[in-house]
Amino acid sequence: MTSTADPLRDGLAGRTGFDPDFLAPGPAVPVPLPVDPLDAAAVVVLPYTRFSVVLRPDRRLAAATVVGIDGGSLVDVERGGDPWFLDPRVGPDEQAGAELYRDNDFDRGHLVRRRDPVWGPAEVARRANADTFAYPNAAPQHARFNQSLELWLGLEDHVLAFAREVSHRVVVATGPVLADDDPEYRGVRVPRRFWKVAGWLRPGAGGERGAPVLASAAFVLDQTPLVADVLRARAQARPAPDLGGFRTFQVPVADVAELTRLDLGPLPAADRLPALAPVAAGADVDGGVPAWRTVTAPGDLLL
């Protein structure tokens, strides 16, 4: 009998992917697609269990991923024996596989985290867990970068814990910044920066009795010096803002949309940062508050 938790055996049949209405009665949040029609025609949207990957076959990496997380229904699925696999729905030359990560310091960095879609009925949760090991959901992240809870993995935990105060549900879009001058390694141009945007519902006017409103926050993390270490050469410097290695920033959601040229739907307009940054800095809106705020601990986040 075919196991529903084995995506290789079932060929990923019946996967419906991310639900844009996941935050209903809030606004629909679309799968992030390129705003340029030509770029949009060049991507492939791969649906999995409760998440979707927007694959750039020419880069062999995802341009974006998006997942719906029900924090009130998360379940534990033991990790162990979960093999990474090439998605059979696209060609092996359109996705970066095991050869990219062999004998170096690059981890297979989950874009949609393993635990995020793992909620609800046990059978569905197991299938979602297995699906996150598809290679299109991976990107080369330096081991020191990928394994640091404070720098990246801990962001979603903190946002999810915060969102639980007003709602159990969170939408998280994640991906690499695919720059034209990313350095090439084993036939794949390795991203130097990664982005993450979270959306959730907050009580509207009138507190808990008010209609909920969408809120969002965005983050960028940089691994440029670490990529240079693997490649034995310095990657070309990027324009300002100057991002050092292991520096995490909370940034305007609109900046992520501009960097990635992706349609993030209603998330940029729902950004919490513009209103909260001046208050946190004790400055007026025009008081010179940095648009990109360095994050060193969860308490630095403005949600």
C-alpha positions in Angstrom: 0.0 0.0 0.0 1.4 3.4 -0.9 2.2 5.6 2.0 0.6 9.1 1.9 3.7 10.4 3.6 6.0 9.2 0.8 6.0 11.9 -1.9 8.2 9.8 -4.2 5.8 6.9 -4.2 2.6 8.9 -4.7 4.2 11.4 -7.2 2.9 14.3 -5.2 -0.5 13.6 -6.5 -3.4 15.7 -5.2 -1.3 18.4 -3.7 -3.2 21.7 -3.6 -0.6 24.0 -2.2 -1.0 27.2 -0.3 -4.5 28.5 0.3 -4.7 32.3 -0.5 -7.7 32.6 1.7 -5.9 31.1 4.7 -6.3 34.3 6.7 -10.0 34.7 6.0 -11.9 36.8 7.0 -8.8 38.9 6.3 -7.8 39.6 2.7 -6.5 37.0 0.3 -2.7 36.7 0.2 -1.6 35.4 -3.2 1.3 33.1 -4.0 4.1 35.5 -4.7 4.6 35.7 -8.4 6.9 38.0 -10.4 5.3 41.3 -11.3 6.9 41.3 -14.8 4.7 39.2 -17.1 7.7 37.7 -18.9 9.3 36.7 -15.6 5.9 35.3 -14.4 5.7 33.1 -17.5 9.2 31.7 -16.7 8.4 30.4 -13.2 6.7 27.1 -12.2 4.4 27.0 -9.2 4.7 23.7 -7.4 2.0 22.9 -4.9 2.7 20.8 -1.9 0.8 20.0 1.3 -0.2 23.4 2.7 2.6 25.3 0.9 3.7 26.3 -2.6 7.1 26.9 -4.2 7.6 29.3 -7.0 10.5 27.7 -8.9 12.9 29.6 -11.2 14.0 26.8 -13.5 16.7 29.0 -15.0 18.2 29.5 -11.5 17.4 25.9 -10.4 16.1 27.5 -7.1 12.9 28.9 -5.7 12.1 32.6 -6.2 9.6 32.3 -3.3 7.7 29.9 -1.1 4.6 30.6 0.9 3.0 28.5 3.7 -0.1 28.8 6.0 0.7 28.0 9.6 -2.1 27.1 12.1 -0.3 27.7 15.4 -3.2 26.3 17.4 -3.1 22.9 15.5 0.7 22.2 15.2 1.6 18.6 15.9 4.9 16.9 16.4 6.2 14.6 13.7 9.4 13.0 14.6 12.3 13.8 12.2 14.4 10.9 11.0 14.8 9.1 7.8 13.2 11.9 5.8 15.1 11.8 2.4 15.6 14.9 0.3 14.2 14.2 -3.2 14.0 15.8 -6.6 10.4 16.8 -7.5 9.3 14.5 -10.3 7.1 17.2 -11.8 10.1 19.2 -13.2 13.3 18.1 -14.8 16.4 17.3 -12.7 18.2 20.1 -14.6 15.6 22.6 -13.4 16.2 22.1 -9.7 19.4 22.0 -7.6 20.0 18.5 -6.1 22.4 16.7 -3.9 25.5 17.6 -6.0 25.3 21.2 -4.9 25.5 20.4 -1.2 28.1 17.6 -1.3 31.4 18.0 0.5 31.1 21.7 1.4 29.7 24.0 4.1 26.4 24.5 2.4 23.3 23.1 4.1 20.1 22.3 2.4 18.3 25.2 3.9 14.6 24.6 4.2 12.7 27.7 2.8 9.4 26.5 4.2 10.5 25.2 7.6 9.8 21.5 8.2 7.5 22.2 11.1 5.4 25.0 9.6 2.9 23.0 7.5 2.8 20.2 10.1 -0.5 20.7 11.7 -4.0 19.2 11.8 -4.8 15.5 11.2 -1.8 13.2 11.7 -1.9 11.7 8.2 -1.9 15.2 6.5 0.8 16.4 8.9 3.1 13.5 8.0 2.6 14.2 4.3 3.4 17.9 4.9 6.5 17.0 6.8 7.7 14.8 4.0 6.9 17.3 1.3 9.2 19.9 2.8 12.2 17.8 1.8 11.6 18.4 -1.9 14.8 20.0 -3.4 12.8 23.0 -4.8 12.1 23.9 -1.1 15.9 24.0 -0.4 18.5 26.7 -1.0 22.2 26.7 -0.3 22.7 28.3 3.1 26.0 28.2 4.9 25.9 25.8 7.9 26.7 28.6 10.4 23.9 30.8 8.8 21.3 28.0 8.6 21.8 26.6 12.1 21.6 29.8 14.0 18.3 30.2 15.8 18.8 33.8 16.7 19.6 34.9 13.1 16.9 33.2 11.1 15.1 30.1 12.4 14.0 31.9 15.6 12.3 34.7 13.7 9.2 32.7 12.8 9.0 31.2 16.3 8.8 34.7 17.7 6.3 36.0 15.1 4.2 32.9 15.6 4.2 33.3 19.4 3.2 36.9 19.0 0.5 36.2 16.5 -1.0 33.6 18.9 -2.0 36.5 21.2 -4.6 37.6 18.6 -4.8 34.8 16.1 -3.5 31.3 15.6 -2.9 31.6 11.9 0.2 33.1 10.2 1.2 33.3 6.5 4.9 33.2 5.9 6.5 33.9 2.5 10.3 33.1 2.2 12.9 33.0 -0.4 16.3 34.1 -1.6 17.1 37.4 -3.2 18.0 36.2 -6.7 20.5 38.8 -8.0 21.9 38.8 -11.5 25.5 38.9 -10.1 25.2 36.1 -7.5 28.4 34.0 -7.7 28.2 30.7 -9.5 29.1 27.4 -7.8 28.7 24.0 -9.4 26.4 25.4 -12.0 24.1 27.2 -9.6 24.3 30.9 -8.8 24.3 31.0 -5.0 22.1 33.6 -3.3 23.7 35.9 -0.8 20.6 37.3 0.9 17.3 35.8 2.1 14.0 37.4 2.9 11.0 36.5 4.9 7.6 38.2 5.2 5.0 37.2 7.8 1.3 38.2 7.7 -1.3 37.7 10.4 -4.6 39.3 11.7 -4.8 41.8 14.5 -7.9 43.1 16.2 -9.3 46.2 14.4 -10.8 49.3 15.9 -12.8 48.5 18.9 -10.4 45.8 20.2 -11.5 42.2 20.1 -14.9 43.1 18.8 -13.6 45.0 15.9 -13.1 43.5 12.4 -9.6 42.0 12.2 -7.0 43.7 10.1 -4.0 42.4 8.3 -0.6 43.1 9.8 2.8 42.1 8.3 6.6 42.3 9.0 9.6 41.6 6.8 13.2 40.5 7.4 16.4 40.2 5.4 19.5 38.2 6.4 22.8 38.2 4.6 25.4 35.4 4.1 27.7 37.2 1.7 31.0 36.7 3.6 30.1 33.0 4.2 29.4 32.3 0.5 32.8 34.0 -0.3 34.5 31.6 2.1 33.0 28.5 0.3 33.9 29.9 -3.1 37.4 31.0 -2.0 36.7 34.4 -3.4 35.0 37.6 -2.3 31.6 38.1 -3.8 31.0 41.4 -5.5 29.8 44.0 -3.0 26.2 45.0 -3.1 24.9 48.6 -3.0 23.7 50.1 0.2 22.4 49.2 2.7 25.6 47.5 3.5 24.8 44.1 5.0 27.5 42.3 6.9 27.6 38.6 7.5 25.3 37.3 10.2 23.3 40.5 10.4 19.5 40.3 10.5 17.3 43.3 9.6 13.7 44.1 10.0 12.9 45.9 6.8 9.9 47.5 5.1 7.8 44.9 3.3 7.8 47.2 0.3 11.6 46.9 0.1 11.4 43.1 -0.1 8.8 43.5 -2.9 11.2 45.8 -4.7 14.3 43.6 -4.1 12.6 40.5 -5.4 10.2 42.0 -8.0 7.5 39.8 -6.6 3.8 40.6 -6.1 3.2 40.3 -2.3 -0.4 41.3 -2.5 -1.8 43.2 0.5 1.3 42.5 2.7 3.3 45.8 1.9 0.3 48.0 2.8 -0.2 46.1 6.1 3.4 46.6 7.3 3.7 47.4 11.0 7.2 48.9 10.7 6.5 52.4 9.4 4.2 53.2 12.3 6.2 51.5 15.0 9.8 52.4 14.0 9.5 56.1 14.9 7.9 55.3 18.2 10.6 52.8 19.0 13.3 55.3 18.1 11.7 58.2 19.9 11.7 60.2 16.7 9.2 61.8 14.4 8.3 60.1 11.1 10.9 62.4 9.5 13.3 62.1 12.3 15.9 60.0 10.5 14.8 56.6 11.6 16.7 53.9 9.6 14.5 52.0 7.2 16.5 48.8 7.8 16.6 48.1 11.5 19.2 45.7 12.9 17.7 42.8 14.8 19.9 41.2 17.5 17.3 39.7 19.7 13.5 39.0 19.6 12.9 42.1 21.7 14.1 44.2 18.7 11.2 43.1 16.5 8.5 45.6 15.9 5.2 43.7 15.6 
